[in-house]
Every structure is written in C-alpha cells, then in structure tokens.
C-alpha cells in the first residue's frame, strides 16, 4: 500500500528541487520519490528511462489517430516487469508515468504529440486515461 506524507520545506529548497525536477522532465513529487528510491531501494524504478521510451513510442504513432498510454507497446511491460523488480505496485508506476508524460506533453516536449480534444475543445479521456494524438506540424 502506498503511504502519503506531508512535507513542508522552505521556498529556496523548493525552487532548487523544482529546477532539478524540470531539468529531469518530471514533477517535484516524482523527483523526490526517485531520489528516495535511489537512496533506500536496491532496484529503484528508472522513471526517466521509462518516460523516454514512452515519448519515443508516442512520436511514432500515426498522425491524427487518438491513443492512450496503454496503446504504447512498452507501457504494460515497463509497468509490470520493472515495477515488480523494484517492489512497487504497477498501478503506482503507471500513475506516476502518466503524470510525467502528461506534463511533458503539456510543455510541448514530446514532439508533435498533444492532448486530444472533442469538438467543443474539452480534453478527451478513455476509461479515466488521458487521450493523446500526434498532430501534423510539418504538413505531413
């Protein structure tokens, strides 16, 4: 079972952590978890490598076709095999990777991948999962 903690830190420390987290393409929360796992776990899950793989696979999806992270080949394998090796529940890994990926898409750092919207401009979801789409940026 995942536990929650409430951590209060000063602004200067938070800004330093936020800068490093941004540099690593993740949130402060995921960055802190990664640091703690590296300190205390024998086989920490490599979120950066997993995120990089997801980004590469997303950039290779068909233009104009909606997809979720579950549609990407490595998502299931990364979540199950490596999560078990790191002694983390796959659902926690999926959630963290999903949040990290969504932040990268929102910041425009996953090539031409965007969040998919309906005709009213509302973000699409499929079974509570964010829906993405490659948008032709170079008139492909």
CORZI-V496412 format. One record per backbone hydrogen bond with DSSP energy under -0.5 kcal/mol. CO is the residue of the C=O (numbers start at 1). NH is the residue of the N-H. Records with the same first field share a line. If there is no record, write none. Layout:
# CORZI-V496412
CO=NH / NH
This chain:
# CORZI-V496412
5=7
7=9
10=14
11=15
12=16
13=17
14=18
15=19
16=20
17=21
18=22
19=23
20=24
21=26
22=25
27=31
28=32
29=33
30=34
31=35
32=36
33=37
34=38
35=39
36=40
37=41
45=47
46=50
47=51
48=52
49=53
50=54
51=55
52=56
53=57
54=58
55=59
56=60
57=60
58=61
62=65 / 134
64=66
65=134
67=132
68=71
69=72
72=75 / 76
73=77
74=78
75=79
76=80
77=81 / 82
78=82 / 83
80=84
81=85
82=86
83=88
84=87
89=92 / 93
90=94
91=95
92=96
93=97
94=98
95=99
96=100
97=101
98=102
99=103
100=104
101=105
102=106
103=107
104=109
105=108
110=113
112=135
114=133
116=124
118=121
122=118
124=131
126=129
129=126
131=116
132=67
133=114 / 135
134=64
135=137
